[in-house]
Amino acid sequence: MKKRIINCFLVAATCITLSACSLLQTTANQLAGLANLANCEYSLKNVSGLTIAGVNVKSITNGNISAADVLKLTSALVSKQVPMAMNVNIDVKNPTENNAMLSTMDWILDIDGKQFADGRNNNSYTITKNATTTVPLGVNTDLYSMFSKDGISSLKNFVSSFKNDGTSSKVGLRIKPSLNVGSYVVPMPNYIKVEKKTGTGTSNS
């Protein structure tokens, strides 16, 4: 009986040791994934599904807004709700020899150089070594506070500022990728301004 109890303790101790080793290995892998996340390069691939107050911005060419679209924008101002929604596809390039792990991505939307809105994407991704992974980021906000004073003319000018690829010189996006390490969320130290790649990469802000 005594021998059986000792054997049970040995088995339990072995399980605890193996569990601790497994936990340490998992944590080590997460820390390595975090380090590789910092080495990744972030750039804007494209913007899709951009709508403002129900107006499909991509359908507007050369700043020509239809009467129906003007009616939608005007109605939105009257109702004090001017929702903007867009899918921002971000290319994350991992130049290292190991995978990088992404748990969350905080975002800040800048309009005319000023912070306007923020949010978080909680989807997890594995950024494969020596490869580029596209991370879709849903950005949603309400623009009413920005145009409530100047009205429909300023809103029309804003809508007309978008190009066919969904970008606008008036709008900027910053991101902060994070990784879950154990029960903690470990973010990158700075927000990264996401821009279309032109050979110079991205810049930190």
VMD Tcl script that draws the C-alpha trace (Angstrom):
set ca {
  {0.00 0.00 0.00}
  {2.81 2.37 0.95}
  {4.62 1.54 -2.29}
  {1.48 2.25 -4.28}
  {1.11 5.68 -2.64}
  {4.74 6.52 -3.43}
  {4.23 5.48 -7.06}
  {1.16 7.74 -7.24}
  {3.19 10.68 -5.94}
  {5.93 9.96 -8.49}
  {3.42 9.86 -11.32}
  {1.83 13.12 -10.11}
  {5.22 14.80 -9.79}
  {6.15 13.67 -13.29}
  {2.89 15.06 -14.72}
  {3.44 18.39 -12.94}
  {7.01 18.57 -14.25}
  {5.93 17.78 -17.81}
  {3.11 20.32 -17.55}
  {5.53 22.98 -16.30}
  {7.97 22.20 -19.11}
  {5.17 22.40 -21.65}
  {4.04 25.75 -20.22}
  {7.59 27.09 -20.32}
  {7.98 25.92 -23.93}
  {4.68 27.53 -24.90}
  {5.70 30.80 -23.26}
  {9.09 30.65 -24.97}
  {7.39 30.13 -28.34}
  {5.06 33.06 -27.65}
  {7.98 35.33 -26.75}
  {9.77 34.28 -29.94}
  {6.60 35.02 -31.89}
  {6.44 38.45 -30.27}
  {10.05 39.20 -31.20}
  {9.36 38.22 -34.80}
  {6.23 40.38 -34.82}
  {8.44 43.38 -34.10}
  {10.58 42.49 -37.13}
  {7.63 42.39 -39.52}
  {6.95 45.11 -42.10}
  {3.46 46.58 -42.38}
  {2.00 48.20 -45.50}
  {-1.39 49.03 -46.99}
  {-2.49 46.58 -49.67}
  {-5.87 48.11 -50.51}
  {-9.15 49.41 -49.12}
  {-12.44 47.79 -50.07}
  {-16.12 48.14 -49.21}
  {-15.78 51.84 -48.41}
  {-19.15 53.43 -47.72}
  {-20.13 56.75 -46.14}
  {-23.76 57.12 -45.07}
  {-24.66 54.29 -47.44}
  {-22.86 55.87 -50.40}
  {-20.50 53.51 -52.23}
  {-17.46 55.77 -52.51}
  {-15.91 53.64 -55.24}
  {-18.80 54.51 -57.56}
  {-17.87 58.19 -57.38}
  {-15.45 59.17 -60.16}
  {-13.76 62.55 -60.62}
  {-15.74 63.95 -57.70}
  {-19.05 63.56 -59.51}
  {-21.64 62.66 -56.88}
  {-25.11 61.72 -58.09}
  {-28.23 63.47 -56.86}
  {-29.28 60.24 -55.13}
  {-25.98 60.10 -53.24}
  {-26.27 63.75 -52.23}
  {-29.73 62.96 -50.87}
  {-28.30 60.08 -48.81}
  {-25.54 62.30 -47.40}
  {-27.98 65.11 -46.61}
  {-30.39 62.71 -44.91}
  {-27.52 61.35 -42.84}
  {-26.62 64.84 -41.62}
  {-30.24 65.56 -40.75}
  {-30.45 62.33 -38.75}
  {-27.11 63.17 -37.08}
  {-25.58 59.86 -38.12}
  {-22.92 59.64 -40.84}
  {-21.49 56.13 -40.58}
  {-18.28 55.28 -42.41}
  {-17.22 51.67 -42.90}
  {-14.28 50.20 -44.77}
  {-12.17 47.06 -44.95}
  {-8.48 47.91 -44.78}
  {-6.29 45.05 -46.02}
  {-2.85 45.21 -44.43}
  {0.12 43.25 -45.77}
  {2.32 41.93 -42.96}
  {5.68 40.77 -44.32}
  {7.74 38.48 -42.11}
  {11.39 38.58 -43.31}
  {12.67 36.29 -40.53}
  {13.28 32.53 -40.50}
  {10.59 31.91 -37.88}
  {6.84 32.42 -37.73}
  {5.41 35.52 -36.03}
  {2.22 35.47 -34.01}
  {-0.43 38.20 -34.03}
  {-3.24 38.16 -31.42}
  {-4.83 41.61 -31.62}
  {-4.46 44.79 -33.63}
  {-5.44 48.19 -32.26}
  {-6.10 50.93 -34.81}
  {-6.36 54.71 -34.84}
  {-8.11 56.59 -37.65}
  {-6.69 60.05 -38.37}
  {-8.61 62.64 -40.40}
  {-6.82 65.79 -41.53}
  {-3.88 64.81 -39.33}
  {-5.92 64.51 -36.12}
  {-6.98 61.40 -34.24}
  {-10.67 60.83 -34.91}
  {-11.53 57.27 -33.88}
  {-9.97 54.05 -32.61}
  {-10.79 50.38 -32.25}
  {-9.44 46.84 -31.97}
  {-9.40 43.71 -34.12}
  {-9.21 40.58 -31.94}
  {-8.57 38.01 -34.70}
  {-5.38 35.95 -34.38}
  {-2.97 35.25 -37.24}
  {0.22 33.31 -37.85}
  {2.57 35.34 -40.05}
  {4.51 32.63 -41.86}
  {8.29 32.92 -42.06}
  {9.71 34.54 -45.22}
  {6.19 35.29 -46.46}
  {3.53 37.98 -46.49}
  {0.12 37.54 -44.85}
  {-2.80 39.86 -45.56}
  {-4.67 40.89 -42.42}
  {-8.17 42.38 -43.02}
  {-9.04 45.17 -40.62}
  {-12.62 46.38 -40.32}
  {-12.75 50.11 -39.55}
  {-16.07 51.66 -38.56}
  {-16.89 55.08 -37.14}
  {-19.40 57.93 -37.33}
  {-18.41 61.18 -39.05}
  {-21.30 63.40 -37.94}
  {-19.29 65.42 -35.40}
  {-16.83 66.34 -38.13}
  {-19.41 67.75 -40.57}
  {-22.23 68.93 -38.29}
  {-20.99 72.54 -38.48}
  {-20.10 73.00 -42.18}
  {-22.85 70.78 -43.57}
  {-23.28 69.01 -46.89}
  {-20.66 70.93 -48.88}
  {-17.81 69.86 -46.61}
  {-19.12 66.28 -46.50}
  {-19.29 66.18 -50.32}
  {-15.70 67.44 -50.54}
  {-14.57 64.77 -48.09}
  {-16.30 61.97 -50.00}
  {-14.80 63.26 -53.28}
  {-11.27 63.13 -51.83}
  {-11.15 59.33 -52.04}
  {-9.35 57.68 -54.94}
  {-10.40 54.54 -56.77}
  {-8.19 52.43 -54.48}
  {-10.09 53.66 -51.42}
  {-7.34 55.93 -50.11}
  {-7.55 59.65 -49.36}
  {-4.95 62.27 -48.49}
  {-7.30 63.34 -45.70}
  {-7.39 59.90 -44.04}
  {-4.58 58.02 -42.29}
  {-4.44 54.80 -40.31}
  {-2.12 53.75 -37.51}
  {-1.95 50.24 -36.04}
  {-0.44 48.61 -32.96}
  {-0.10 44.79 -33.24}
  {-0.11 42.75 -30.00}
  {0.48 39.17 -28.89}
  {-1.00 37.25 -25.98}
  {1.80 35.85 -23.81}
  {0.21 33.68 -21.16}
  {-2.59 35.77 -19.66}
  {-1.01 39.06 -20.71}
  {-1.46 41.14 -23.87}
  {1.93 42.47 -24.96}
  {1.64 45.30 -27.53}
  {4.25 46.82 -29.78}
  {5.76 49.93 -28.16}
  {4.59 52.38 -30.85}
  {1.78 52.79 -33.34}
  {2.78 52.15 -36.95}
  {1.52 54.40 -39.73}
  {0.25 52.17 -42.52}
  {0.86 53.42 -46.04}
  {0.98 51.97 -49.53}
  {4.39 50.49 -50.19}
  {6.49 52.66 -52.46}
  {9.89 51.14 -51.77}
  {10.46 52.99 -48.51}
  {8.44 50.72 -46.20}
  {6.47 52.02 -43.25}
  {7.28 54.47 -40.53}
  {6.71 54.54 -36.77}
  {4.85 57.35 -35.07}
}
mol new
graphics top color blue
foreach p $ca { graphics top sphere $p radius 0.5 }
foreach p [lrange $ca 0 end-1] q [lrange $ca 1 end] { graphics top cylinder $p $q radius 0.2 }
display resetview
